[in-house]
């Protein structure tokens, strides 16, 4: 499927501030930005897992600076942003795990809500920032378990602490935009992606990393909700959306300073069981079984409508779900084989970029 190509000339030499750069999505984004020629300044806690994409792909070597600090620390965040003097800010730092949010709700709200407040407040003192993308989640919508995809104008909500905290972050973003940032010429948008997969994700309680861990340990994967449907996509798909949106914010300002969905085509919203069985076919020796124990509430059906991004940004996903799964398996095999994962990751980024022009 043809998609929009990123403007390499735009990114070359741009100063970009990325929060959450040591995480899975933030690491891939920082690597991609550096390959586009941007000067990347990262701000995050230490990598959240061992191993991590940040370390395995040697992302640090490609950054202009890497500050290990907390978005809950307003002074440290403001200081780092002032020193970086960014043109573009991409906010990915978050507590992003649903089950962890049940165990640590106060931490989740502190990071996802007050962390967003601190980021937006730091922008007011950062100098020449023009474009800001705040990454939230598809789970920020009030989920009504209906079969059709959610659109940006649908109501925000959240049954669980994670979803609710991200809906709150959306409201905070809208308030700071209208109250402070628009008048300062800082153009802020929010971005809502689906369930991302890809190489280098070692987070707990995520389906694909759990399967790889089980396979590597010669164990059977335990699946909680095999019939739950999610909008699955390779990590590079929403990242391309964030970068496309940032380009338009920088060039065209307030016309794009609003909420955006970056999800897969509707056919790629698949049940968990479909994903597991497709991966098991690609991974000899893997197996799974149902976990019959009671589980915390999670939504059953979730889909995203990205027609707005297609119509107004020219953005479309490039890799379909089978291609995303194949790329994820290939990355994990390369890591197991001891390959240079920075090079492997850049090869996947470039392969996707080439496919976007096909």
Number of C-alpha atoms within 10 A of each C-alpha: 11 15 20 18 16 17 12 13 11 14 20 15 15 18 20 27 27 27 28 29 33 30 26 25 23 26 25 26 27 29 25 23 22 20 17 18 16 23 22 28 26 27 26 23 18 16 18 16 16 11 13 19 26 28 18 15 22 17 23 19 13 19 18 15 17 23 17 16 17 19 27 19 14 17 13 18 24 21 13 21 25 16 13 20 18 23 19 25 25 26 24 25 27 23 21 19 16 21 19 16 19 15 11 14 18 12 15 26 22 17 23 26 24 21 24 28 21 19 24 22 17 20 24 16 14 18 16 16 23 21 28 27 26 24 25 27 22 27 28 23 24 17 20 12 11 11 10 12 16 21 18 19 9 12 12 18 18 18 15 18 21 27 27 22 28 30 25 22 26 26 14 16 25 18 13 16 22 11 11 15 20 15 10 14 15 24 27 29 25 24 23 25 26 24 20 23 24 24 27 25 24 20 19 14 14 16 17 25 19 19 23 20 15 18 19 12 9 12 15 17 21 17 18 18 17 17 13 16 21 23 25 27 29 27 23 24 25 27 21 25 27 26 20 19 26 25 20 18 24 20 15 13 19 18 10 21 23 18 22 26 26 28 30 29 20 16 11 17 23 19 18 19 17 13 18 19 14 13 21 16 11 13 15 9 13 20 19 17 11 13 13 10 6 7 10 9 11 13 16 16 20 24 28 25 20 24 19 16 19 17 10 11 17 16 25 24 25 26 21 17 22 15 13 22 23 15 20 22 19 17 20 17 14 16 17 10 9 8 14 13 21 19 12 17 22 16 12 17 19 14 11 21 18 13 15 18 12 10
